[in-house]
Amino acid sequence: MGIFEDSLDKAAANTATRPIPKSAGARVRFLVKQLKGSTRATAQLLGVSQRTVERYLTGRIKQPRPELAARLEAEVRKRWQPRVRDRAMKQAATETGIVIETRARFGFTAAPGTTDDGRIRLITQHLPPVYAARLFDARTAGAEERQLRDIAAEGLQEQYFKDRGRRAEGLQVEFTDIDYVELDF
């Protein structure tokens, strides 16, 4: 997974209205239920044996190893409250938009005589719903990290650098050397 995919997952997980189950047994029960009662599928998902999953279900094992605990939490977060997540994404894509916070190198292709050297910038910018919809659609279609980055760069170009078309006509933004990206909707 790339930095934008991880940020989209994290933003979607932050829309949850209830906390995920706390105990390992409750998390395993949730995953088994999500995978239609299949302990075998749950075991394959977590990278453990089917018998280990059954032991968590019966309560014979209560404390997972740290790496298993991390996988277990990540898989539960991915599947937790899907309708709430979908509703929040739909609202972001149609009404509220998305907020992007990033620290990255931004360079420009602009008219001669302008400053186009890239430099590290910290930017927090609200992007309108059209960019949120494009990000979600591209992610659903299996877009690569580069395509997601290009959509975000276009949104930042239009909203931040061109000030919604009020300045810097013809400016093309290059979004590289990403330190971090956080999305919120």
PEMOSUL-V951740 format. One record per run of one state. SS is the DSSP state (h for helix, s for strand, l for the rest). FROM is the first residue (numbers start at 1). TO is the last residue. If there is no record, write none. Layout:
SS	FROM	TO
SS	FROM	TO
//
This chain:
l	1	2
h	3	13
l	14	23
h	24	34
l	35	38
h	39	46
l	47	49
h	50	58
l	59	65
h	66	79
l	80	81
h	82	96
l	97	97
s	98	109
l	110	118
s	119	127
l	128	128
h	129	140
l	141	144
h	145	161
l	162	171
s	172	184
l	185	185
//
